[in-house]
Amino acid sequence: MTSQDELTWTSGLIPVIEANVAAQIVSRVSDLALIVDASGKIVAARCNPKFMGESYISQWDGAQIQQTLTVESVSKFEKRLAMFLSGGEDVLPVELNHRAHKDFDELPVRYSFHKLGKANDVLLLGNDLRRTAEMQQQLVAAQLALEADYEAQREQDIRLRVLMESSDVPTVFVSVSTGQIVSCNAAAELLLGKSRDHLIGESFADEFEAKGRKDVVDRMVVAATEQSEAPVVAKSIKGNQKLTLIPTLFRGTNGQMLLCKINLAKSRTATADQIQGQLTELFQQGVDAFVFVTASGQILSANEAFLKIANVTHSQSIKNKAMTDFLIRGSVDLNVMIENAKRSGGMRLYATKIVSEQGAECAVEISTTQLKAGIDPIFAMVIRDSHRVETSTTKRKQITDVDMHSVIELIGGQSLKDIVARTTDVVEKMCIETAVEMTSNNRVAAAEMLGLSRQSLYVKLRKYGLVSKS
């Protein structure tokens, strides 16, 4: 002690330093230096000159430190301060978060507690944890990204496994560098006559006869690289079967790989080739016209017989043209055929007329079939000149015996004019019923088909009591 009863450092050589001066000195060796009293009031607040936010920290002088902390940090600080003041000099440091400011983000700081000359004053030395927090956030983000990649990889593996096992085509993965089987599906196990455990790691060439065994992988690589249509054929050891190998080359993580689909060489039979050739010949040389159109009526292809009916010189001149350009009722005819084909898969013997490019008309009957070809369906139309058709293959709606009997009964009781008018009504009713049925109750299309206005059609529907039926 000195004569003034003041504590000194180093045996009285250095006098007691004022709080704000001590805070400035200590702040040089830490990021933050705060001197607080027992209630948490900040006596002095200083920061390292290299610390960003000095103007913000300087505003803490005289304030309660609790006011600068986030809600969850207040209780942590008060608990640790009470422990230190009660004699716990070895109290552990505490990590506190200071509230964000309009010009300052939330500030995480690690504080250690130290005693000063006065019994109730505590020196808090703080280390800025923002860089540590950023690194932790980056680490967490990297971990989340890694887990997301891992889950995506697992999902891809599951999809591949399900796809492989659900396929009826024997499939194997072969390493180009080693020639060994890396993976295979159940169909390949059945075809090659070995379990998966025995196949994986085994040379793929060993599954075939000695002749040509050495170059089977090389042949597949060449076929896949050149995208050759000719498949690789080899004879298997099991069953002495001739197999067709269809390879696909790709680069994996450990080098080039081959995806090889295996089929029996006789799977593509001569009969299938023969049928395909016959159908092609029928399309090109058939006497009936064939036209393939999209759902919107765009012509995809047509044969020579259609070119004759439409009086078109070359097939390229009608490609991508609208089929409605060649139908007498245009979109009405097309919509009736397309909608019926969509609903039931096909429509047989629709009577209409084809109009040639020179305006000549030809009465025809059209059969329409919906075909599945990719995402969008296409429609095949078989067109036959109705002048050459002697009898119709479908039942048309005929005048019923009741209608005819009612007309016959009029003979002798009414004049010929009235009888003809009654007969006209019977025929008119039959035509209206047929048109409504063919257009699937599309009254606009039925009216256009009959050459009537919509108002006239509605009048006649009421006249013959067909409103509820249509």
C-alpha positions in Angstrom: 0.0 0.0 0.0 1.1 3.6 -0.6 0.8 6.5 1.8 -2.4 7.4 -0.1 -3.8 3.8 0.6 -3.8 3.0 -3.1 -2.9 -0.4 -4.6 0.1 -0.5 -6.8 1.5 -3.0 -9.4 5.0 -4.5 -9.2 5.9 -3.5 -5.6 4.7 0.1 -6.0 6.6 1.0 -9.1 3.4 1.6 -11.2 0.4 3.4 -9.7 -3.2 2.2 -10.1 -4.4 3.1 -13.6 -7.7 4.8 -14.2 -10.5 2.6 -15.7 -10.6 4.2 -19.1 -6.8 4.2 -19.4 -6.7 0.6 -18.4 -9.4 -0.2 -21.0 -7.4 1.5 -23.7 -4.2 -0.4 -22.8 -5.9 -3.8 -22.6 -7.9 -3.2 -25.8 -4.6 -3.3 -27.7 -4.2 -7.0 -26.8 -7.8 -7.9 -27.4 -10.6 -6.9 -29.7 -12.8 -5.5 -27.0 -12.2 -4.3 -23.4 -15.1 -3.5 -21.1 -15.1 -2.5 -17.5 -18.4 -3.1 -15.8 -19.6 -2.8 -12.2 -21.5 -5.4 -10.2 -24.9 -4.4 -11.8 -23.5 -4.7 -15.4 -23.1 -1.0 -16.0 -20.4 -0.3 -18.5 -17.8 2.0 -16.9 -15.5 2.1 -19.9 -15.7 0.5 -23.4 -12.8 0.4 -25.8 -11.9 -1.6 -28.8 -8.8 -2.4 -30.8 -8.0 0.2 -33.5 -8.2 -2.5 -36.1 -11.6 -3.5 -34.9 -14.4 -2.5 -37.3 -17.2 -0.7 -35.4 -15.4 1.5 -33.1 -18.0 4.2 -33.3 -20.7 1.7 -32.3 -18.7 0.5 -29.3 -18.0 4.0 -28.0 -21.7 4.5 -27.5 -21.8 1.9 -24.8 -20.1 4.0 -22.1 -22.4 4.5 -19.2 -25.0 2.0 -20.6 -26.1 -1.3 -19.1 -24.4 -4.1 -20.9 -27.7 -6.1 -20.8 -29.2 -3.5 -23.1 -26.6 -4.3 -25.8 -27.0 -8.1 -25.6 -29.6 -10.3 -27.3 -32.3 -11.9 -25.2 -30.7 -15.3 -24.9 -27.3 -13.7 -23.9 -28.6 -11.6 -21.0 -29.2 -14.6 -18.7 -25.9 -16.2 -19.6 -24.0 -13.0 -18.8 -25.7 -12.3 -15.5 -25.2 -15.9 -14.3 -21.5 -15.9 -15.2 -20.9 -12.4 -13.6 -22.6 -13.5 -10.4 -20.3 -16.6 -10.3 -17.2 -14.4 -10.8 -18.2 -11.8 -8.2 -18.9 -14.5 -5.6 -15.2 -15.6 -5.8 -15.0 -17.7 -8.9 -11.8 -16.3 -10.3 -11.4 -19.3 -12.6 -14.8 -18.9 -14.2 -14.9 -20.0 -17.8 -15.2 -17.5 -20.6 -18.7 -16.9 -22.1 -19.8 -16.3 -25.6 -22.3 -13.5 -25.9 -24.1 -11.9 -28.8 -24.5 -8.2 -29.0 -27.6 -6.8 -30.7 -27.5 -5.8 -34.3 -27.5 -2.1 -35.1 -28.7 -0.3 -38.2 -25.1 0.1 -39.3 -23.8 -3.0 -37.5 -24.7 -6.7 -37.8 -25.1 -8.9 -34.7 -21.8 -9.2 -33.0 -20.7 -12.5 -31.3 -17.9 -12.0 -28.7 -16.1 -14.4 -26.4 -15.5 -12.7 -23.0 -13.1 -13.6 -20.2 -13.5 -12.2 -16.7 -10.7 -10.4 -14.8 -10.5 -8.5 -11.5 -9.4 -4.9 -11.1 -8.3 -2.9 -8.1 -11.8 -2.1 -7.1 -13.7 -5.0 -5.7 -16.8 -4.5 -7.7 -15.3 -3.6 -11.1 -14.7 -6.4 -13.6 -12.6 -6.3 -16.7 -14.1 -8.1 -19.7 -11.7 -9.0 -22.4 -13.5 -9.9 -25.6 -12.4 -11.7 -28.8 -14.4 -11.0 -32.0 -16.0 -14.3 -33.1 -17.5 -13.1 -36.4 -14.8 -14.8 -38.5 -15.2 -17.9 -36.5 -19.0 -17.7 -36.9 -18.6 -17.2 -40.6 -16.3 -20.2 -40.8 -18.9 -22.2 -38.8 -21.7 -21.1 -41.1 -19.6 -22.0 -44.2 -18.8 -25.4 -42.6 -22.5 -25.9 -41.9 -23.4 -24.9 -45.4 -20.8 -27.2 -46.8 -22.1 -30.0 -44.6 -25.7 -29.4 -45.8 -24.6 -29.3 -49.4 -22.6 -32.5 -48.9 -25.6 -34.2 -47.3 -27.8 -32.9 -50.2 -25.4 -34.3 -52.7 -25.3 -37.6 -50.8 -29.1 -37.8 -50.7 -29.2 -37.0 -54.5 -26.6 -39.7 -55.1 -28.6 -42.2 -53.1 -31.8 -41.2 -55.0 -29.9 -41.8 -58.3 -28.6 -45.1 -57.1 -32.1 -46.2 -56.0 -33.6 -45.2 -59.4 -30.9 -47.0 -61.3 -31.4 -50.1 -59.1 -35.2 -50.1 -59.6 -34.8 -49.5 -63.3 -32.3 -52.3 -63.7 -34.3 -54.8 -61.7 -37.6 -53.9 -63.4 -36.1 -54.3 -66.9 -36.7 -57.6 -68.7 -33.7 -57.0 -70.9 -30.5 -58.6 -69.6 -28.1 -55.7 -68.9 -24.5 -55.6 -67.6 -22.0 -52.8 -66.9 -18.5 -53.7 -68.1 -15.2 -51.8 -67.4 -13.4 -51.2 -70.6 -9.9 -51.1 -68.9 -10.3 -54.5 -67.1 -13.0 -56.1 -69.1 -14.7 -57.2 -65.9 -18.5 -57.0 -65.1 -19.1 -54.2 -62.6 -22.9 -54.6 -62.2 -25.8 -56.5 -63.7 -29.5 -57.1 -63.3 -31.6 -60.2 -62.5 -32.4 -60.8 -66.2 -28.7 -61.0 -66.9 -28.2 -63.5 -64.0 -31.0 -65.7 -65.5 -29.6 -65.5 -69.1 -25.9 -66.2 -68.1 -26.8 -68.8 -65.6 -24.8 -67.4 -62.7 -25.6 -65.4 -59.5 -24.7 -61.8 -59.3 -22.0 -62.5 -56.7 -20.3 -64.8 -59.2 -20.7 -62.4 -62.2 -19.5 -59.2 -60.6 -15.7 -59.0 -60.9 -15.6 -61.7 -63.5 -14.3 -61.2 -67.0 -17.2 -60.5 -69.4 -15.5 -62.4 -72.2 -15.4 -65.6 -70.1 -19.1 -65.9 -70.5 -18.7 -66.7 -74.2 -17.0 -69.5 -76.1 -13.2 -69.4 -76.6 -13.5 -68.4 -80.3 -13.7 -64.6 -80.4 -13.6 -64.3 -76.6 -10.5 -62.1 -76.5 -11.9 -59.3 -78.7 -15.5 -59.2 -77.5 -15.0 -56.1 -75.4 -12.9 -54.4 -78.2 -15.7 -55.2 -80.7 -18.3 -53.6 -78.4 -16.1 -50.5 -78.0 -15.7 -50.2 -81.7 -19.5 -50.8 -82.3 -20.4 -48.2 -79.7 -17.9 -45.6 -80.9 -18.8 -45.9 -84.5 -22.5 -46.1 -83.6 -22.8 -49.1 -85.9 -26.2 -50.5 -86.6 -24.8 -54.0 -86.8 -24.8 -55.6 -83.4 -22.0 -57.6 -81.8 -22.9 -61.3 -81.9 -21.3 -63.9 -79.6 -22.1 -67.4 -78.5 -22.6 -67.9 -74.8 -21.2 -70.9 -72.9 -24.5 -71.6 -71.2 -26.9 -73.3 -73.6 -24.7 -72.5 -76.5 -26.9 -69.6 -77.4 -26.1 -67.0 -80.0 -26.5 -63.6 -78.3 -26.7 -60.1 -79.6 -24.7 -57.5 -77.6 -25.9 -53.9 -77.9 -23.3 -51.6 -76.3 -23.3 -48.0 -75.1 -20.0 -46.4 -74.3 -19.7 -43.8 -71.5 -17.1 -42.4 -69.2 -17.4 -43.3 -65.5 -15.5 -42.1 -62.5 -12.8 -44.8 -62.9 -12.6 -44.7 -66.7 -14.6 -45.8 -69.7 -17.6 -48.1 -69.1 -19.9 -50.1 -71.4 -23.6 -50.5 -70.8 -24.4 -53.8 -72.6 -27.9 -55.0 -73.4 -28.1 -58.7 -74.3 -30.7 -60.2 -76.5 -31.1 -63.5 -78.2 -29.9 -63.1 -81.8 -33.2 -64.5 -83.0 -35.2 -61.9 -81.1 -35.4 -59.8 -84.3 -37.0 -62.5 -86.5 -37.1 -62.6 -90.2 -40.9 -62.6 -89.9 -41.0 -59.2 -88.2 -38.7 -57.8 -91.0 -41.0 -59.4 -93.6 -44.1 -57.9 -92.0 -42.5 -54.5 -91.8 -41.5 -54.7 -95.5 -45.0 -55.8 -96.5 -46.6 -52.9 -94.6 -44.3 -50.4 -96.3 -45.1 -51.9 -99.7 -48.9 -51.7 -98.9 -48.5 -48.0 -97.9 -46.6 -47.2 -101.1 -48.5 -49.3 -103.6 -51.9 -49.8 -102.1 -55.0 -48.8 -104.1 -56.5 -47.1 -101.0 -55.2 -43.7 -100.0 -53.3 -43.5 -96.7 -52.7 -40.3 -94.8 -51.0 -39.7 -91.5 -52.0 -36.5 -89.7 -51.4 -34.8 -86.3 -54.2 -34.0 -83.9 -54.4 -30.5 -85.4 -54.8 -31.9 -88.9 -51.3 -31.3 -90.2 -50.3 -33.9 -92.9 -47.2 -35.9 -92.0 -47.1 -38.2 -94.9 -49.4 -39.6 -97.7 -49.1 -42.3 -100.3 -49.4 -42.2 -104.0 -53.1 -43.2 -104.0 -54.0 -40.0 -102.0 -51.9 -37.9 -104.4 -54.1 -39.2 -107.2 -57.4 -38.4 -105.4 -56.1 -34.9 -104.4 -54.6 -34.4 -107.9 -51.2 -33.5 -106.3 -48.0 -33.9 -108.3 -45.5 -34.7 -105.6 -45.7 -35.9 -102.0 -43.4 -33.1 -100.8 -45.9 -30.5 -101.9 -48.5 -31.7 -99.4 -46.2 -32.4 -96.4 -47.1 -30.1 -93.5 -50.2 -28.9 -95.3 -53.6 -29.0 -93.5 -55.9 -31.9 -94.1 -58.8 -29.5 -93.9 -57.7 -28.0 -97.3 -58.8 -31.3 -98.9 -62.1 -31.9 -97.1 -65.3 -30.6 -98.4 -66.5 -29.4 -95.0 -63.0 -28.5 -93.8 -62.6 -28.4 -90.0 -66.1 -29.9 -89.5 -65.1 -33.2 -91.1 -61.7 -33.3 -89.5 -63.0 -32.6 -86.0 -65.7 -35.3 -86.3 -63.1 -37.9 -87.3 -60.4 -36.8 -84.8 -62.8 -36.6 -81.8 -64.3 -40.0 -82.5 -60.9 -41.5 -82.9 -59.7 -40.0 -79.7 -62.7 -41.3 -77.8 -62.9 -44.8 -79.1 -59.6 -45.3 -80.8 -61.0 -45.2 -84.3 -63.9 -44.3 -86.6 -65.0 -46.4 -89.5 -66.4 -45.3 -92.9 -67.1 -41.6 -92.5 -68.7 -40.3 -95.7 -67.5 -37.0 -97.1 -65.8 -35.6 -100.2 -62.1 -34.9 -101.1 -61.5 -31.6 -102.9 -58.5 -31.6 -105.2 -56.2 -28.6 -105.6 -58.1 -27.8 -108.9 -61.5 -27.9 -107.1 -62.6 -31.3 -108.3 -64.7 -33.3 -105.8 -64.5 -37.0 -105.1 -66.9 -38.8 -102.8 -65.0 -40.9 -100.3 -65.3 -42.9 -97.1 -62.6 -42.4 -94.5 -61.6 -44.7 -91.7 -59.5 -43.0 -88.9 -57.3 -44.7 -86.3 -55.4 -43.2 -83.4 -51.8 -44.3 -83.1 -49.5 -44.0 -80.2 -46.2 -42.5 -81.4 -44.3 -40.6 -78.8 -45.8 -38.0 -76.6 -48.4 -36.6 -79.1 -50.7 -39.1 -80.9 -51.0 -39.2 -84.7 -54.0 -40.4 -86.7 -53.9 -42.7 -89.7 -56.6 -42.2 -92.3 -57.5 -44.8 -94.9 -59.5 -43.2 -97.7 -61.5 -45.2 -100.2 -63.3 -43.9 -103.3 -67.0 -44.5 -102.4 -67.9 -44.9 -106.1 -66.1 -48.2 -106.1 -67.8 -49.5 -102.9 -70.7 -51.6 -103.8 -72.0 -52.2 -100.3 -71.4 -50.5 -97.0 -69.7 -52.5 -94.3 -71.4 -50.6 -91.5 -75.0 -50.3 -90.6 -76.5 -47.0 -91.5 -79.6 -45.8 -89.7 -82.5 -47.0 -91.8 -86.1 -45.9 -92.0 -87.9 -48.0 -89.5 -90.8 -50.3 -90.4 -93.0 -48.2 -88.1 -92.2 -45.1 -90.1 -92.8 -46.8 -93.4 -96.0 -48.4 -92.2 -97.3 -45.1 -91.0 -96.6 -43.6 -94.5 -98.3 -46.6 -96.3 -101.4 -46.1 -94.2 -101.8 -42.6 -95.6 -102.5 -43.9 -99.1 -106.1 -43.5 -99.9 -106.7 -41.2 -96.9 -104.6 -38.3 -98.0 -103.3 -36.7 -101.2 -100.0 -37.6 -102.8 -98.7 -34.2 -101.8 -99.3 -34.8 -98.1 -97.9 -38.4 -98.3 -94.7 -37.0 -99.9 -94.4 -34.3 -97.3 -94.8 -37.0 -94.6 -92.1 -39.1 -96.2 -89.8 -36.1 -96.4 -90.3 -35.6 -92.6 -89.3 -39.2 -92.0 -86.1 -38.9 -94.1 -85.3 -35.5 -92.6 -85.6 -36.9 -89.0 -83.3 -39.8 -89.9 -80.7 -37.5 -91.4 -80.8 -35.2 -88.4 -80.4 -38.1 -85.9 -77.5 -39.5 -87.9 -75.7 -36.2 -88.1 -76.1 -35.6 -84.4 -74.8 -39.1 -83.6 -71.8 -38.8 -85.9 -70.8 -35.5 -84.4 -71.2 -36.8 -80.8 -74.0 -34.3 -80.1 -71.9 -31.3 -81.5 -74.9 -29.3 -82.8 -72.7 -26.7 -84.5 -70.8 -29.4 -86.4 -74.1 -31.2 -87.2 -75.7 -28.1 -88.5 -72.7 -27.4 -90.8 -72.7 -31.1 -91.9 -76.4 -30.8 -92.9 -76.0 -27.3 -94.5 -78.4 -25.7 -91.9 -78.0 -22.8 -89.6 -77.9 -23.6 -85.9 -81.4 -21.9 -85.4 -82.9 -24.1 -88.1 -81.4 -27.3 -86.6 -82.8 -26.4 -83.2 -86.2 -25.8 -84.7 -86.1 -29.3 -86.4 -84.9 -31.0 -83.2 -87.9 -29.6 -81.4 -90.2 -30.5 -84.3 -89.2 -34.2 -84.2 -88.8 -34.4 -80.4 -85.0 -35.0 -80.5 -84.0 -32.3 -78.1 -83.8 -34.6 -75.1 -82.2 -37.4 -77.2 -79.4 -35.2 -78.7 
